[in-house]
Amino acid sequence: MGYARGDALLTGSEGERWPVPRASFDASYEPVAPSRHGKPGSYRKRPLILWAKPMAEPFAVTLDCDRGTLRGKPGDWLVQYGPDNLSVVSGSSFSDTYELLD
């Protein structure tokens, strides 16, 4: 995935890394003490209801605006945070960090 100057670069629980546009990061994440807003450190995502689909086959999703291509494998989840905001989450990470609602 591509990123731009000022984007937040996140590292997940399994060492995976991805960029988040600054405005989206500021609206979606909050610092975990002793981290301070706008400074490097630990952050957590604010609760959000989103769409997620478990994938049974390998897949690829081309992102708009030349942001690259997301690729996933069977067992991964395709997660949609907003209209143009998609992510691939591994099955183990999804079960550790997301809650399914009815």
C-alpha positions in Angstrom: 0.0 0.0 0.0 1.1 3.5 -0.7 1.2 6.3 1.9 1.7 10.0 2.0 3.7 12.4 4.2 1.9 12.8 7.5 0.1 9.5 7.5 0.3 7.4 10.6 2.2 4.1 10.1 0.6 1.4 12.4 2.0 -1.9 13.5 -0.5 -4.6 14.5 -0.4 -7.3 17.1 1.1 -9.8 14.6 3.8 -7.3 13.3 1.8 -6.4 10.2 2.1 -2.7 9.1 -0.2 -0.3 7.3 -0.6 3.4 6.7 -3.6 5.4 7.9 -4.3 9.0 6.6 -3.7 11.4 9.4 -7.3 12.8 9.6 -8.7 9.3 9.7 -6.1 8.2 12.4 -6.9 11.3 14.6 -10.6 10.6 14.3 -10.4 6.8 14.9 -7.6 6.2 17.4 -6.9 7.3 21.0 -3.6 7.2 22.8 -3.0 4.6 25.6 -1.3 6.2 28.6 1.5 7.3 28.9 1.4 8.0 25.1 0.2 11.5 24.1 -2.0 12.5 21.2 0.2 13.2 18.1 3.3 11.5 19.5 4.7 8.0 18.7 3.4 5.4 21.1 0.6 3.0 21.8 -2.9 3.8 20.5 -6.2 1.9 20.4 -9.0 2.1 17.9 -12.2 3.7 19.2 -15.2 1.4 19.1 -16.8 1.3 15.6 -19.4 -0.8 13.9 -18.2 -1.9 10.5 -18.7 -4.5 7.8 -16.5 -7.6 7.7 -16.5 -10.7 5.5 -14.6 -13.9 6.0 -12.9 -15.0 2.9 -12.7 -18.6 1.8 -10.3 -18.2 -1.2 -7.3 -16.1 -2.0 -8.3 -12.6 -3.1 -7.0 -9.2 -4.2 -8.7 -5.8 -3.9 -7.3 -2.8 -5.9 -7.6 0.4 -3.9 -8.5 3.7 -5.6 -6.1 6.7 -6.0 -3.1 4.5 -6.8 -3.0 3.3 -3.1 -2.0 -0.2 -4.1 -3.6 -3.7 -3.9 -4.7 -5.6 -0.8 -4.1 -9.3 -0.9 -5.5 -12.0 1.4 -5.6 -15.7 1.9 -8.3 -18.1 2.9 -9.3 -17.5 6.5 -8.6 -13.7 6.3 -11.3 -11.1 6.7 -12.0 -8.2 4.3 -13.0 -5.3 6.6 -14.6 -2.1 5.5 -14.2 0.8 7.9 -15.8 3.3 5.6 -16.7 3.9 1.9 -13.1 3.9 0.6 -11.4 2.4 3.7 -10.7 -1.3 3.4 -8.3 -3.7 5.2 -7.3 -7.3 5.2 -7.2 -8.8 8.8 -5.9 -12.3 9.5 -8.3 -14.8 11.0 -6.4 -15.0 14.3 -6.0 -11.2 14.6 -9.7 -10.7 13.8 -10.8 -13.1 16.5 -8.5 -11.4 19.0 -9.5 -7.8 18.3 -13.0 -7.7 16.8 -16.4 -8.6 18.3 -19.1 -10.0 16.0 -22.6 -8.6 16.5 -25.9 -10.1 15.5 
